[in-house]
């Protein structure tokens, strides 16, 4: 290797010589990496760009937020190979495990949704299995059912280790002072297990009771320490809007959030709501009732939409000749074109 001070090289200390070679190696390696970019990996998904395979994901929501009903509704589409939220499904054999409810309550949930629990691989947890931690139970069930590629665990956080204790090297419980470490270790072990066994896990748990409005739609809505959303993949958050409607927020680990709305129909099934159609209908009604000037802010408040959405509706209405505009930006004032 050539260097700019060959004549002085023998007089340099070993430390300076080592630093020189280290720097040259780093630069040469950086140049090599640039010339040889990593090939893009074809990552497996159960639902494209939504549920990466071989990872652990979380569904959370307060009791009665319809998180289980929405999840089962989407999984029913998925297992049939139908598109889920405009994405391609890649179904595998699954198993549904309910820690937080017995057979009667589980069957009732499926019946209300018009679903057959047998098609979801429902496994009733025995008392002996209830004492196992999720990792041991998954290993056992995977041995008994080698083809299963998805485990849905209802009430998973009920059976994770106590947040102040963990198993020591000799199998004895050891008290510790950091709940984050206990939870994160358990979830990372489940994640490692997913990679080892080639499975995906969806854990269903409750949402934190305090600060519901503040954390609505956020990964931190999950019950327990922040280790749960920090060490898992996609987080699905169910927040009640009213007695029949639920806001279902999807938070991928690497990707933008999405918001969908579901309603409980009269027959008990969960139905995806066309929010765009609802908003446009409300906007048409707003224009029909408008008198005098109005602003974008007024449209935001009336329709309960973002500024970007209100701005889009106003632009489209203006382009169609339905309204006229005076001014620009946030100070713009609009009025309905009665001749239209």
C-alpha positions as CSV (number, residue, x, y, z in Angstrom):
1,X,0.0,0.0,0.0
2,X,1.4,3.4,-1.0
3,X,1.3,6.3,1.4
4,X,2.3,10.0,1.2
5,X,5.2,9.7,3.7
6,X,7.1,6.6,2.7
7,X,10.5,8.1,3.6
8,X,9.3,8.8,7.1
9,X,7.4,5.6,7.6
10,X,10.1,3.7,9.5
11,X,10.3,6.5,12.0
12,X,6.6,6.5,12.8
13,X,5.3,4.8,15.9
14,X,3.3,1.5,15.5
15,X,0.3,3.4,16.8
16,X,0.5,6.0,14.0
17,X,1.2,3.3,11.4
18,X,-1.9,1.4,12.6
19,X,-4.0,4.5,12.5
20,X,-2.9,5.1,8.9
21,X,-3.8,1.5,7.8
22,X,-7.1,1.7,9.7
23,X,-8.1,4.9,7.9
24,X,-7.1,3.5,4.5
25,X,-9.0,0.3,5.2
26,X,-12.1,2.2,6.1
27,X,-11.9,4.4,3.0
28,X,-11.2,1.4,0.8
29,X,-14.1,-0.5,2.4
30,X,-16.5,2.4,1.9
31,X,-15.5,2.7,-1.7
32,X,-16.1,-1.0,-2.2
33,X,-19.5,-0.8,-0.5
34,X,-20.5,2.0,-2.8
35,X,-19.4,0.0,-5.9
36,X,-21.2,-3.1,-4.6
37,X,-24.6,-2.0,-3.2
38,X,-26.6,-4.6,-1.2
39,X,-29.2,-6.3,-3.2
40,X,-32.8,-5.6,-2.1
41,X,-34.1,-8.4,-0.1
42,X,-37.5,-10.0,-0.9
43,X,-39.0,-9.9,2.6
44,X,-41.8,-12.3,3.2
45,X,-45.2,-10.9,4.3
46,X,-48.5,-12.4,5.5
47,X,-50.2,-9.2,4.3
48,X,-48.1,-7.1,1.9
49,X,-46.4,-4.1,3.6
50,X,-48.6,-4.6,6.7
51,X,-47.6,-7.8,8.5
52,X,-44.0,-8.9,7.9
53,X,-43.6,-12.7,8.4
54,X,-41.4,-14.2,11.1
55,X,-42.0,-11.4,13.5
56,X,-44.1,-10.6,16.6
57,X,-46.9,-8.0,16.2
58,X,-49.3,-6.4,18.6
59,X,-53.0,-5.5,18.5
60,X,-54.2,-3.3,21.4
61,X,-57.3,-1.5,22.6
62,X,-59.3,-1.0,25.7
63,X,-62.0,-3.5,26.6
64,X,-64.9,-3.2,24.3
65,X,-63.0,-1.3,21.6
66,X,-63.8,-4.2,19.1
67,X,-60.0,-5.0,18.6
68,X,-60.7,-8.8,18.5
69,X,-63.7,-8.5,16.3
70,X,-61.8,-6.3,13.8
71,X,-58.8,-8.5,13.8
72,X,-60.8,-11.7,13.2
73,X,-62.7,-10.0,10.4
74,X,-59.5,-9.1,8.7
75,X,-58.0,-12.5,9.3
76,X,-61.0,-14.1,7.8
77,X,-60.3,-12.3,4.6
78,X,-56.7,-13.1,4.8
79,X,-57.1,-16.9,5.3
80,X,-59.3,-16.9,2.2
81,X,-56.6,-15.2,0.2
82,X,-58.7,-12.0,-0.3
83,X,-57.2,-8.5,-0.2
84,X,-57.0,-7.0,3.2
85,X,-57.1,-3.2,3.4
86,X,-56.2,-3.0,-0.3
87,X,-53.2,-5.3,0.1
88,X,-52.5,-8.8,-1.1
89,X,-52.9,-11.7,1.4
90,X,-50.4,-14.6,1.7
91,X,-52.2,-17.0,4.0
92,X,-50.6,-19.8,5.9
93,X,-52.1,-22.3,8.4
94,X,-52.9,-20.5,11.6
95,X,-53.8,-21.2,15.2
96,X,-55.9,-19.0,17.5
97,X,-55.2,-19.2,21.2
98,X,-57.3,-17.3,23.8
99,X,-55.7,-16.9,27.3
100,X,-58.2,-14.3,28.5
101,X,-61.5,-16.1,27.8
102,X,-62.9,-19.7,27.9
103,X,-64.4,-21.8,25.1
104,X,-67.9,-20.5,25.6
105,X,-66.9,-16.8,25.4
106,X,-64.6,-17.5,22.4
107,X,-67.4,-19.4,20.5
108,X,-69.8,-16.5,21.2
109,X,-67.3,-14.0,19.7
110,X,-67.0,-16.1,16.5
111,X,-70.7,-16.7,16.3
112,X,-71.5,-12.9,16.6
113,X,-69.2,-12.3,13.7
114,X,-70.7,-15.1,11.7
115,X,-67.4,-17.0,11.6
116,X,-66.5,-20.6,12.2
117,X,-63.8,-20.9,14.9
118,X,-62.6,-24.2,13.4
119,X,-61.3,-22.4,10.3
120,X,-59.1,-20.3,12.5
121,X,-57.4,-23.3,14.2
122,X,-58.9,-22.5,17.6
123,X,-56.9,-24.1,20.4
124,X,-58.5,-24.1,23.9
125,X,-55.8,-23.5,26.5
126,X,-55.8,-26.2,29.2
127,X,-55.0,-25.4,32.8
128,X,-51.6,-27.1,32.4
129,X,-50.8,-25.0,29.4
130,X,-52.0,-21.9,31.1
131,X,-49.0,-22.2,33.5
132,X,-46.6,-22.3,30.6
133,X,-45.1,-19.1,29.3
134,X,-46.0,-18.2,25.7
135,X,-42.6,-19.4,24.4
136,X,-43.0,-22.9,25.8
137,X,-46.6,-23.1,24.7
138,X,-45.7,-22.0,21.1
139,X,-42.9,-24.5,20.9
140,X,-45.2,-27.3,22.1
141,X,-48.0,-26.4,19.7
142,X,-45.6,-26.0,16.8
143,X,-44.2,-29.5,17.4
144,X,-47.7,-30.9,17.4
145,X,-48.8,-28.8,14.4
146,X,-45.7,-28.4,12.2
147,X,-47.5,-26.7,9.3
148,X,-48.8,-23.7,11.4
149,X,-47.2,-20.5,10.4
150,X,-49.3,-17.9,12.4
151,X,-50.1,-18.0,16.1
152,X,-52.7,-15.4,17.3
153,X,-52.5,-15.1,21.0
154,X,-55.4,-13.4,22.7
155,X,-54.5,-11.9,26.0
156,X,-50.8,-12.5,25.5
157,X,-49.6,-10.0,28.0
158,X,-51.4,-11.8,30.8
159,X,-48.9,-14.6,30.6
160,X,-45.7,-12.7,30.0
161,X,-43.3,-12.8,33.0
162,X,-44.0,-10.6,36.0
163,X,-42.7,-7.1,35.3
164,X,-40.5,-7.2,38.5
165,X,-39.2,-10.8,38.2
166,X,-37.3,-12.9,35.7
167,X,-35.8,-16.4,35.7
168,X,-32.3,-16.7,36.9
169,X,-29.6,-19.1,35.5
170,X,-30.7,-21.9,37.7
171,X,-34.4,-21.5,36.9
172,X,-35.3,-19.6,40.0
173,X,-37.1,-16.3,40.0
174,X,-34.8,-13.3,40.5
175,X,-36.2,-10.0,41.5
176,X,-35.1,-7.0,39.5
177,X,-36.0,-3.3,39.4
178,X,-36.4,-2.7,35.7
179,X,-39.8,-3.8,34.3
180,X,-38.7,-2.6,30.8
181,X,-35.9,-5.2,30.8
182,X,-38.3,-8.1,31.7
183,X,-40.9,-7.2,29.1
184,X,-38.4,-6.5,26.4
185,X,-36.5,-9.7,27.0
186,X,-39.7,-11.8,26.8
187,X,-40.8,-10.1,23.6
188,X,-37.3,-10.4,22.0
189,X,-37.3,-14.1,22.9
190,X,-40.6,-14.5,21.1
191,X,-39.1,-12.6,18.1
192,X,-36.1,-14.9,18.1
193,X,-38.5,-17.8,18.3
194,X,-40.3,-16.5,15.2
195,X,-37.1,-16.6,13.2
196,X,-36.1,-20.0,14.6
197,X,-39.4,-21.7,13.8
198,X,-40.4,-19.7,10.8
199,X,-43.6,-18.4,12.3
200,X,-45.4,-15.2,12.9
201,X,-47.0,-14.2,16.2
202,X,-49.8,-11.6,16.7
203,X,-50.4,-10.8,20.3
204,X,-53.6,-9.2,21.4
205,X,-53.5,-7.1,24.6
206,X,-55.3,-4.3,26.3
207,X,-54.6,-0.6,26.0
208,X,-53.4,1.6,28.8
209,X,-56.3,3.0,30.7
210,X,-54.7,6.3,31.6
211,X,-54.0,9.0,29.0
212,X,-56.3,7.3,26.4
213,X,-57.0,10.5,24.4
214,X,-53.3,11.5,24.6
215,X,-52.1,8.2,23.3
216,X,-55.0,7.3,20.9
217,X,-53.6,5.9,17.7
218,X,-50.0,5.8,19.1
219,X,-47.8,2.7,19.6
220,X,-47.5,3.8,23.3
221,X,-51.3,3.1,23.7
222,X,-50.3,-0.5,24.4
223,X,-50.7,-1.6,28.1
224,X,-47.5,-2.0,30.1
225,X,-44.1,-0.6,29.6
226,X,-43.0,1.1,26.4
227,X,-40.9,-2.1,25.8
228,X,-43.9,-3.7,24.2
229,X,-44.2,-1.3,21.2
230,X,-40.5,-0.8,21.2
231,X,-39.6,-4.5,20.6
232,X,-42.4,-5.6,18.3
233,X,-43.2,-5.1,14.7
234,X,-46.5,-3.6,13.5
235,X,-48.8,-2.2,16.2
236,X,-52.6,-2.1,15.6
237,X,-54.5,0.3,17.9
238,X,-58.3,0.2,18.3
239,X,-59.9,3.3,19.8
240,X,-63.6,3.7,20.3
241,X,-65.2,6.7,18.6
242,X,-68.8,5.9,19.8
243,X,-70.9,2.9,20.7
244,X,-70.6,1.3,17.3
245,X,-67.6,2.9,15.6
246,X,-63.9,2.1,16.2
247,X,-60.9,4.0,14.8
248,X,-58.3,1.3,13.8
249,X,-54.8,2.8,13.5
250,X,-52.0,0.8,12.0
251,X,-48.4,1.7,13.0
252,X,-45.8,-0.3,11.0
253,X,-42.3,-0.2,12.5
254,X,-40.9,1.3,9.3
255,X,-43.6,3.1,7.4
256,X,-46.3,5.7,7.6
257,X,-49.4,5.2,9.8
258,X,-52.8,4.4,8.4
259,X,-56.2,5.0,9.9
260,X,-59.3,3.0,9.1
261,X,-62.8,3.0,10.6
262,X,-65.0,0.0,11.4
263,X,-68.6,-0.2,12.6
264,X,-70.6,-2.9,14.3
265,X,-73.6,-3.7,11.9
266,X,-77.0,-4.8,13.1
267,X,-76.1,-8.5,12.4
268,X,-73.1,-8.2,14.7
269,X,-70.4,-8.2,11.9
270,X,-67.7,-5.5,11.6
271,X,-68.0,-3.4,8.5
272,X,-65.3,-1.2,7.0
273,X,-66.5,2.4,6.8
274,X,-66.0,4.5,3.7
275,X,-64.8,7.7,5.5
276,X,-64.0,9.5,2.2
277,X,-67.6,9.1,1.0
278,X,-68.9,10.2,4.4
279,X,-66.7,13.3,4.4
280,X,-67.6,14.2,0.9
281,X,-71.3,13.9,1.7
282,X,-70.8,16.1,4.8
283,X,-68.9,18.6,2.7
284,X,-71.8,18.7,0.1
285,X,-74.2,19.4,2.9
286,X,-71.9,22.1,4.4
287,X,-71.9,23.9,1.0
288,X,-75.6,23.6,0.7
289,X,-76.2,25.2,4.0
290,X,-73.4,27.8,3.8
291,X,-74.3,31.5,3.7
292,X,-71.7,34.2,3.3
293,X,-68.0,33.6,3.5
294,X,-66.3,30.7,5.2
295,X,-62.7,29.6,5.7
296,X,-60.8,26.3,5.5
297,X,-60.7,26.2,9.3
298,X,-64.5,26.2,9.4
299,X,-64.6,23.2,7.0
300,X,-62.0,21.4,9.2
301,X,-64.1,21.8,12.3
302,X,-67.4,21.0,10.7
303,X,-66.2,17.8,9.0
304,X,-63.6,17.0,11.7
305,X,-60.9,16.5,9.1
306,X,-57.3,17.6,8.7
307,X,-56.3,20.9,7.1
308,X,-54.9,19.0,4.1
309,X,-58.1,17.2,3.5
310,X,-60.2,20.3,3.9
311,X,-57.9,22.1,1.5
312,X,-58.3,19.3,-1.1
313,X,-62.1,19.4,-0.9
314,X,-62.0,23.2,-1.4
315,X,-59.7,23.0,-4.3
316,X,-61.8,20.4,-6.0
317,X,-65.0,22.4,-5.4
318,X,-63.3,25.5,-6.8
319,X,-62.1,23.6,-9.9
320,X,-65.6,22.4,-10.5
321,X,-66.9,26.0,-10.3
322,X,-69.0,25.3,-7.1
323,X,-67.2,28.0,-5.0
324,X,-65.2,31.1,-5.5
325,X,-62.2,32.2,-3.5
326,X,-60.8,35.5,-2.3
327,X,-57.3,35.7,-1.0
328,X,-54.8,32.9,-0.6
329,X,-53.4,30.5,2.0
330,X,-54.9,30.3,5.5
331,X,-56.5,33.7,5.1
332,X,-58.5,32.7,2.0
333,X,-62.2,33.2,2.2
334,X,-64.7,31.1,0.2
335,X,-68.3,31.5,-0.9
336,X,-70.7,29.3,-2.7
337,X,-71.3,30.1,-6.4
338,X,-75.1,30.2,-6.4
339,X,-75.1,30.2,-10.2
340,X,-73.4,26.8,-10.2
